[in-house]
Amino acid sequence: MLKRFALAGAFVAVLATSAFAVSVPKDVNGCLDTSLELFKSAESLSDDKKAKVEQLLGKLEGHCDAKQFAEAQSVADEVAGLVGK
């Protein structure tokens, strides 16, 4: 019985994580476009969440410019979680 609960919890965690996943293209322009899309989706957030999103998007754009796409993906997923995308 306990195994079922553990498996169900793991399944729900996977679904929740994948619901906020954003695909970051492996080129600078596409990566920056993803940043812009995330920025637009944060318009309806409270001011404190917007400030956090803007900070993360600055970090995301830095990773895009440096062609660090794996790091950009990680930051994009964090932003997507904040905006509920």
Secondary structure, 3 states (H helix, E strand, C coil): CHHHHHHHHHHHHHHHHHHCCCCCCCCHHHHHHHHHHHHHHCCCCCHHHHHHHHHHHHHHHHHHHCCCHHHHHHHHHHHHHHHCC
